[in-house]
Amino acid sequence: MSLLDYIDQDRLPKHIAIIMDGNGRWATNKGFERGEGHKEGVRAISRVVEAASKASVQYLTLYAFSTENWNRPAEEVNGLMDLMVYAISEETEKLKKNGVKITCIGDMARLPEYARTALTECIRQTEKGTRITLNIALSYSSKWELTEATKRITEDVVNGVLSKDDISEETISMYLTTRGIPDPDLLIRTGGEQRISNFLLWQCAYAEFFFTEVYWPDFGEKDLYEAIIDFQGRERRFGKISEQIEFNNVESKPDKEQ
């Protein structure tokens, strides 16, 4: 039996977010240049998207490049941009065929024009995908996102579009880059680090966290399914107590005698 057979289809995480960490360390440990780790990381993306789709996960958000990553050596940043464009051009037709819809969150204005153009075209060509939405966080950080949302909310209050009394948690969510996407149920971080590194801070308020020592280039179907099975073994209370959760679960089950 595959690990997929052990996954409860009634308790699937609708949205999984992944911090893809460990490309550079994977390469260093093998005596390669860091760029080789990023190339292997792209192959891991393909494996994981396919595995998530097989498991009927609806949304997959991957933290590909943070706003802080712009501070890395220019050679590495340029190599990452080139690799991204190459991967997009190679994978677009496969993504379309497999029903993958590409979306993107982040400060796209900072991307080189050639990278932005390639990404925009991929988004356009895959917009009708219905099997899974692959949301790429690129030139993204949560503090940047919340700052930009605050600016837009303030502008709308000043212009009379909103009043301060209209502002609620739901309002703030509508001004975020993830508008229209459900909050992650499960956040996975590879590479052994145990922090979320400025990623989806608002959206992950009630996400379950799963940290693994596996470097991203080695992460695959088995690792993803193990994380999902671990997630399904947890009790998600959302501020309530266990007895309330148990009672609600019983109440929600259909009466077989009716």
C-alpha positions as CSV (number, residue, x, y, z in Angstrom):
1,M,0.0,0.0,0.0
2,S,1.1,3.6,-0.7
3,L,1.1,6.2,2.0
4,L,-1.6,7.8,-0.1
5,D,-3.9,5.0,1.0
6,Y,-3.5,5.9,4.6
7,I,-4.7,9.5,4.1
8,D,-8.2,10.3,5.2
9,Q,-9.9,12.0,2.3
10,D,-12.5,13.5,4.7
11,R,-9.8,15.4,6.7
12,L,-7.5,16.7,4.0
13,P,-5.8,20.0,4.4
14,K,-7.4,22.2,1.7
15,H,-4.3,24.5,1.6
16,I,-0.7,23.5,2.2
17,A,2.1,26.1,2.4
18,I,5.7,25.1,2.2
19,I,8.9,26.9,3.0
20,M,11.4,25.2,0.7
21,D,14.6,25.3,2.6
22,G,17.9,23.6,2.3
23,N,18.9,23.9,-1.4
24,G,22.2,25.5,-0.6
25,R,23.1,23.1,2.2
26,W,22.1,20.1,0.1
27,A,24.6,21.3,-2.6
28,T,27.4,22.1,-0.1
29,N,27.1,18.7,1.5
30,K,27.5,17.0,-1.8
31,G,30.4,19.3,-2.9
32,F,28.4,21.1,-5.5
33,E,27.9,24.8,-6.2
34,R,24.8,26.3,-4.6
35,G,23.2,26.7,-8.0
36,E,23.0,23.0,-8.3
37,G,20.9,22.8,-5.2
38,H,18.5,25.3,-6.7
39,K,18.2,23.2,-9.9
40,E,17.4,20.1,-7.8
41,G,14.9,22.2,-5.9
42,V,13.0,22.9,-9.1
43,R,12.7,19.2,-9.7
44,A,11.4,18.7,-6.2
45,I,8.7,21.3,-6.9
46,S,7.4,19.2,-9.9
47,R,7.3,16.1,-7.7
48,V,5.5,17.8,-4.8
49,V,2.9,19.5,-7.1
50,E,2.1,16.1,-8.6
51,A,1.9,14.4,-5.2
52,A,-0.4,17.1,-3.8
53,S,-2.6,16.9,-6.8
54,K,-2.9,13.1,-6.4
55,A,-3.9,13.6,-2.8
56,S,-6.6,16.1,-3.9
57,V,-5.1,19.1,-2.1
58,Q,-6.7,22.2,-3.6
59,Y,-4.1,24.9,-2.9
60,L,-0.3,24.7,-2.6
61,T,1.7,27.8,-1.8
62,L,5.5,27.6,-2.1
63,Y,7.8,30.2,-0.6
64,A,10.2,30.5,-3.6
65,F,12.0,33.9,-2.9
66,S,11.6,36.3,-0.1
67,T,12.2,40.0,-0.1
68,E,15.2,39.4,2.2
69,N,16.6,37.1,-0.5
70,W,17.4,40.2,-2.6
71,N,20.3,40.7,-0.2
72,R,22.0,37.5,-1.3
73,P,25.1,37.8,-3.7
74,A,24.0,39.2,-7.0
75,E,25.4,36.1,-8.9
76,E,23.1,33.8,-6.9
77,V,20.1,36.1,-7.3
78,N,20.6,36.4,-11.1
79,G,21.1,32.6,-11.3
80,L,17.8,32.1,-9.4
81,M,15.9,34.4,-11.8
82,D,17.4,32.7,-14.8
83,L,16.5,29.3,-13.4
84,M,12.9,30.4,-12.7
85,V,12.4,31.6,-16.2
86,Y,13.8,28.4,-17.6
87,A,11.6,26.2,-15.3
88,I,8.5,28.2,-16.3
89,S,9.2,27.9,-20.0
90,E,9.8,24.1,-19.6
91,E,6.9,23.3,-17.4
92,T,4.0,25.5,-18.6
93,E,2.6,23.0,-21.1
94,K,2.8,20.2,-18.5
95,L,1.1,22.4,-15.9
96,K,-1.7,23.1,-18.4
97,K,-2.1,19.4,-19.2
98,N,-2.3,18.5,-15.6
99,G,-4.9,21.1,-14.6
100,V,-2.5,23.2,-12.5
101,K,-3.4,26.9,-12.1
102,I,-0.5,29.2,-11.4
103,T,-0.9,32.3,-9.2
104,C,1.7,34.5,-7.6
105,I,2.0,36.7,-4.5
106,G,4.7,39.2,-3.8
107,D,6.3,42.4,-5.0
108,M,6.5,41.6,-8.7
109,A,7.7,45.1,-9.5
110,R,11.2,44.1,-8.2
111,L,11.6,41.2,-10.6
112,P,13.7,41.7,-13.8
113,E,11.4,42.4,-16.7
114,Y,12.2,39.2,-18.5
115,A,11.3,37.1,-15.4
116,R,8.1,39.1,-14.8
117,T,7.1,38.6,-18.4
118,A,7.6,34.9,-18.3
119,L,5.7,34.5,-15.1
120,T,2.8,36.6,-16.3
121,E,2.5,34.5,-19.5
122,C,2.6,31.3,-17.4
123,I,-0.2,32.6,-15.2
124,R,-2.2,33.5,-18.3
125,Q,-1.8,30.2,-20.0
126,T,-2.7,28.1,-16.9
127,E,-5.6,30.3,-15.7
128,K,-8.2,27.6,-16.5
129,G,-6.6,24.9,-14.5
130,T,-9.0,23.4,-12.0
131,R,-7.2,20.4,-10.4
132,I,-4.9,22.4,-8.1
133,T,-3.8,26.0,-7.6
134,L,-0.1,26.4,-7.3
135,N,0.5,29.8,-5.6
136,I,4.1,31.0,-5.8
137,A,5.4,33.4,-3.2
138,L,8.0,35.3,-5.0
139,S,9.7,38.5,-3.8
140,Y,7.4,38.1,-0.9
141,S,7.4,38.8,2.8
142,S,4.5,38.9,5.2
143,K,5.7,42.2,6.7
144,W,5.8,43.7,3.2
145,E,2.3,42.4,2.5
146,L,0.8,43.7,5.7
147,T,2.4,47.1,5.2
148,E,1.0,47.3,1.7
149,A,-2.4,46.2,2.9
150,T,-2.3,48.9,5.6
151,K,-1.5,51.6,3.1
152,R,-4.4,50.6,0.8
153,I,-6.9,50.4,3.7
154,T,-5.7,53.8,4.9
155,E,-6.1,55.3,1.4
156,D,-9.7,53.9,1.2
157,V,-10.6,55.3,4.6
158,V,-9.2,58.7,3.5
159,N,-11.2,58.6,0.3
160,G,-14.4,57.5,2.0
161,V,-14.5,54.0,0.5
162,L,-14.2,52.6,4.0
163,S,-14.9,53.9,7.5
164,K,-12.7,52.9,10.4
165,D,-15.7,51.0,11.8
166,D,-15.8,48.9,8.7
167,I,-12.4,47.4,9.3
168,S,-12.5,43.8,10.6
169,E,-10.4,40.7,10.3
170,E,-12.3,39.9,7.2
171,T,-11.6,43.4,5.8
172,I,-7.8,43.0,6.3
173,S,-7.9,39.5,4.7
174,M,-9.5,41.1,1.6
175,Y,-6.6,43.5,1.2
176,L,-3.9,40.8,1.4
177,T,-2.3,39.3,-1.7
178,T,-3.9,35.9,-0.8
179,R,-7.4,37.4,-1.3
180,G,-9.7,34.6,-2.5
181,I,-7.4,31.8,-1.2
182,P,-8.3,30.0,2.0
183,D,-5.8,30.2,4.8
184,P,-3.3,27.4,5.0
185,D,-4.3,24.4,7.1
186,L,-0.7,23.0,7.2
187,L,2.6,24.7,7.0
188,I,5.7,22.6,6.1
189,R,9.3,23.7,6.4
190,T,12.1,21.6,5.1
191,G,15.8,21.8,6.0
192,G,15.7,21.4,9.7
193,E,15.0,25.1,10.7
194,Q,12.0,25.7,13.0
195,R,10.8,29.2,12.2
196,I,8.4,30.7,9.6
197,S,10.7,33.4,8.3
198,N,8.3,36.2,7.6
199,F,5.9,33.9,5.6
200,L,2.1,34.2,5.7
201,L,2.1,35.5,9.3
202,W,-1.6,36.6,9.2
203,Q,-2.8,33.6,7.2
204,C,-1.0,31.0,9.3
205,A,-2.6,32.1,12.6
206,Y,-4.2,28.7,13.0
207,A,-2.1,26.5,10.7
208,E,-0.6,23.3,11.9
209,F,3.3,23.4,11.6
210,F,5.4,20.5,10.4
211,F,9.2,20.7,10.5
212,T,11.4,18.2,8.8
213,E,15.2,17.7,8.6
214,V,14.9,16.7,4.9
215,Y,16.4,19.2,2.6
216,W,14.1,20.5,-0.1
217,P,15.9,18.8,-3.1
218,D,15.3,15.4,-1.4
219,F,11.6,16.2,-0.4
220,G,9.1,14.1,-2.3
221,E,5.8,12.3,-2.4
222,K,6.5,10.2,0.7
223,D,7.6,13.2,2.8
224,L,4.5,15.2,1.8
225,Y,2.1,12.3,2.6
226,E,3.9,11.8,6.0
227,A,3.2,15.5,6.8
228,I,-0.4,15.2,5.8
229,I,-0.9,12.0,7.9
230,D,0.7,13.8,10.9
231,F,-1.6,16.7,10.3
232,Q,-4.6,14.4,10.4
233,G,-3.5,13.0,13.8
234,R,-3.8,16.4,15.4
235,E,-6.8,18.0,17.1
236,R,-7.5,21.5,15.7
237,R,-9.4,23.4,18.5
238,F,-9.4,27.0,17.2
239,G,-9.6,28.3,20.8
240,K,-12.2,25.7,21.9
241,I,-11.8,22.7,24.3
242,S,-11.7,19.1,23.2
243,E,-15.2,18.3,24.5
244,Q,-16.6,21.0,22.3
245,I,-14.8,19.7,19.2
246,E,-16.0,16.2,19.9
247,F,-19.6,17.3,20.4
248,N,-19.5,19.3,17.2
249,N,-18.1,16.4,15.3
250,V,-20.9,14.1,16.6
251,E,-23.6,16.8,15.8
252,S,-22.3,17.1,12.2
253,K,-22.5,13.4,11.4
254,P,-25.6,12.3,9.6
255,D,-28.1,10.2,11.5
256,K,-28.1,6.8,9.8
257,E,-31.5,5.9,11.2
258,Q,-33.2,8.7,9.5
